[in-house]
Amino acid sequence: MNKMFNISEASKILDLVDPITKKPQNHILRYWEKEFSQIKPKIINKRRYYSSKQIEIVKLIKFLLKNEQITISGVKKLMNLKLNKLDDSNKLSLKEKYYKFNLKNKSKSLLEKVNKIKNYGKKNSS
């Protein structure tokens, strides 16, 4: 069965967290739900739950809004054009940029973890 994430977990996964208080910014996710018909959380006992597929859709929307600086109405048009399926083969596509962005972030995270492991214990070994 597919794991479901509540709204706070989803906000943390999507890095929608206030940098000062470290609290999840759930209001952004709720706002995007109203704006984008593609975001459809399952509501159980008046609580929102997102599947992994839903989180991937929101990641793409966030990338287009924040990184590509496309307006909400522009992202709506792109999402309604089924951009996700149409431009996979286009080398200069937005989806390709999205995949590169995700790969770069995952690589950076892995590199930080490897360096942490390498440096573990070096401070006390002198």
C-alpha positions in Angstrom: 0.0 0.0 0.0 1.1 3.5 -0.7 2.3 5.5 2.3 0.2 8.6 3.0 1.7 11.7 4.6 -0.3 14.2 6.7 -0.1 17.9 5.8 2.7 18.7 8.2 4.8 15.8 7.0 4.1 16.8 3.4 5.2 20.4 4.2 8.4 19.2 5.7 9.1 16.9 2.7 8.5 19.8 0.3 10.7 22.1 2.4 7.8 24.5 3.2 9.1 25.2 6.6 9.5 28.6 8.3 13.3 29.1 8.6 13.1 30.9 12.0 10.5 28.8 13.9 11.1 25.6 11.9 7.3 25.1 11.8 5.7 23.6 8.7 3.9 26.2 6.5 0.8 24.2 5.9 -1.1 27.3 4.7 1.0 27.3 1.5 0.0 23.7 0.7 -3.7 24.4 1.4 -3.6 27.5 -0.8 -2.0 25.5 -3.7 -4.7 22.9 -3.3 -7.3 25.6 -4.0 -5.3 26.9 -7.0 -4.3 23.7 -8.7 -6.8 21.0 -9.4 -4.0 18.4 -9.7 -3.5 18.5 -5.9 -6.1 16.2 -4.5 -5.3 15.0 -0.9 -7.4 12.3 0.6 -9.4 13.6 3.5 -9.9 11.2 6.4 -11.5 12.5 9.6 -11.1 16.1 8.4 -7.3 15.7 8.0 -5.5 15.9 4.7 -3.3 13.0 3.6 -1.0 13.1 0.5 0.3 10.1 -1.5 3.8 10.0 -2.9 2.4 10.8 -6.3 0.6 13.9 -5.0 3.9 15.1 -3.3 5.7 14.7 -6.7 3.0 16.8 -8.3 3.4 19.5 -5.7 7.2 19.4 -6.0 6.9 20.1 -9.7 4.5 23.0 -9.0 6.8 24.4 -6.4 9.8 24.1 -8.8 7.9 26.0 -11.5 6.8 28.7 -9.1 9.9 29.2 -7.1 12.8 28.2 -9.3 11.4 29.0 -12.8 9.5 32.0 -11.4 6.4 31.3 -13.4 3.2 32.9 -12.2 0.4 30.8 -10.7 -1.7 31.3 -13.8 1.2 30.3 -16.0 1.8 27.1 -14.0 -2.0 26.3 -14.2 -1.8 26.6 -17.9 1.3 24.4 -18.1 -0.2 21.8 -15.8 -3.5 21.8 -17.8 -1.6 21.2 -21.0 -0.3 17.9 -19.6 3.2 19.3 -19.8 4.4 16.5 -17.7 3.8 13.9 -20.4 4.3 16.0 -23.5 7.8 17.4 -23.0 9.7 14.3 -21.8 11.7 14.1 -25.0 12.4 17.8 -25.4 16.0 18.5 -24.2 15.2 22.0 -23.1 12.0 21.2 -21.4 10.9 22.4 -18.0 10.5 18.8 -16.8 14.2 18.2 -17.7 15.2 21.2 -15.6 13.0 19.9 -12.7 14.7 16.5 -12.9 18.2 18.1 -13.0 17.3 20.3 -10.0 16.1 17.3 -8.0 19.2 15.3 -8.9 21.5 18.1 -8.0 19.8 18.5 -4.6 20.0 14.7 -3.9 23.7 14.7 -4.9 24.5 17.6 -2.7 22.7 15.9 0.3 24.6 12.6 -0.3 27.9 14.4 -0.6 27.3 16.2 2.7 26.5 12.8 4.4 29.6 11.2 3.0 31.8 14.1 4.2 30.1 13.9 7.6 31.0 10.2 7.8 34.6 10.9 6.6 35.1 13.6 9.2 33.5 11.6 12.0 36.0 11.2 14.8 38.8 13.3 13.1 38.3 16.2 15.7 39.2 14.0 18.6 42.0 11.9 17.0 44.9 14.5 17.3 
